[in-house]
Amino acid sequence: MSLVIGFAEQLSRALYRLDRKEYGHNLSDGAFLYTRAAVVAAGRTVFDSVLQDPTVFTPYATDPTWVELLLYTPDRAYKRITGEEWDRNTRYSFESCSNIEGWAGLG
């Protein structure tokens, strides 16, 4: 079970780190969430590149890869292991615009 919880925490943290105005100011909340998930699914190299250079995010936003199922992977794994629904409560929220510092100064 610790692997499932650890994965949920890492996924939420990665999505939270990408929740910044320079990436999502022109996207709807849903499109922004799915685009961030696509960046995470692309792997560590892409993720780190986006953090270093926001322009690397642009292709993911203009040609979205739908990886919505990635968001629910920990919940499905938890249910498969325990047979119960999981009321996931990670340290970081992956919802769009939840990173207050990342959106500071948006006017």
N, C-alpha and C positions, 0 to 999 in steps of 0.2 A: 504494500500500500504506500510505503514511503516513496517509491518511484513515481507513482501517479501524482502524489501531492507535490513532490519536487518538480515534476514536469509542469504542473499547473502554475507553480510559483515562478519558474523560469520563463514560461510563455507569457504570463501576465506582466512580468518585469520587462521583458523585451518589448512587448506592445506598448507598455507605459512609456518606455524610453523614447519610442518613436512618436508618441503623442505630443507633437509640437506644432506651433503655428506655421513654421516655415515649411512643413510638409503638408498640412491639411487645411490650410485656410481657404482653399477653393473647392473643397470636397464636402459632400453631405456627410453626416456622422457615420452612416452605414458604409458608404463607399470608402471613407477614410479608414474605418476599422478593417475592412476586408483588404484594402491595399496594404496596410501595415502587416496584416497576417501574411500576405504574399511575400513581403520583404523578409519576414522571419522564416518562412518556408524556403526561401531561396538560399538560406544558409548563412553561416557566420561571416564569410567574406563579404557578401552583399550587405548584410546588416551593419558590419563595421564601416563599410564604405559609405553607406547612407549617413551614418552618424558623423563621419568626417566631412562629407560633401553632400548637402541637401539636394543638389541637382541629380544625384544618382537615384533619388526617389521618384523623379518625374516619369520615367518609363513605366513604372509600376502603377502610377496613378492614371496615365493616359491609355494604357493597354492592360486593363486589370486582369489578373489571373484570380479566379475565384477559388479561394482556399478556405471558405467559411467553415468547413468541417473541422479544420485544425483547431478552431476555437472550442469545439465541443469534445475533442478527443479525451481530455482528462475526465470529463463527466461520464462519457460512455465507458471508459476503462474502469472507473470506480463502480459503476452499476454492474458491469460484467463480473467484477471480482466479488462484490459484496451482495449483489442482488437488490440493492437499495439506491434510491436517488441521492445525489450528493448536493448538499447545500454549500457549494464552494464559496469560500471566503478567503481569498488570497490577500497577501500584504498590499499588492498594487492592483488597481482596477485597470482592466484593459479597455473599458468603454471610452469612446472618443471624447476628448476635452476634459478628461478627469485629471490630467497632469496640469495642475494650476500653474506651476512654474513654467512649464513648456508653452503655455498660452499667455503668459504675462505680457502686457503691453499691446495685446491685440486690440485694435481700435476700430 
